Structure formats: structure tokens, C-alpha cells
């Protein structure tokens, strides 16, 4: 499902304008991003948990040349589905 489709569904099911539904989706996404930056974790009971995963710096290989390269430390977002979501699939 795309963001546009989600906005369409929210607007129709809740009697909202497309603009209001789009703004609601944007606010939810912004809130999740802000909480991940601040607390490294965001949980929606029954749906799942978003968390920040940290990877340390490491040495990798350039597949073309075989040369060793340094890969910087990074962070990424992980999602773990909740029991209700898993049960509904």
C-alpha cells in the first residue's frame, strides 16, 4: 500500500478531506521519527515496535577490486511485529 492509498482510505473511512488525512499521516510519521531520534524506540501495542539498530565501523571489500575499504558506523530502523499483527496475517 502506498502513502496515497493510505490517505485515501483514512479520508473515506473517517469522513476527512484528503488534505486532513494527509496531514494526519504526515504527523504520525514525524512523531515516530522524532521519538526514534530521542528515545531509540517507538512502540504501538498490538502493532509492533520500531527501534534503532547500531552497526559499528568495520572493514569491507570492494567486490570489483578486492581492495579493503573502511565502512563507517551507521544506524538503521528495525521493526518487530506485535502479536496482534502476527496473528492477523
Order of alpha helices (4+ residues) and beta strands (2+ residues): alpha-alpha-beta-beta-beta-beta-beta-alpha
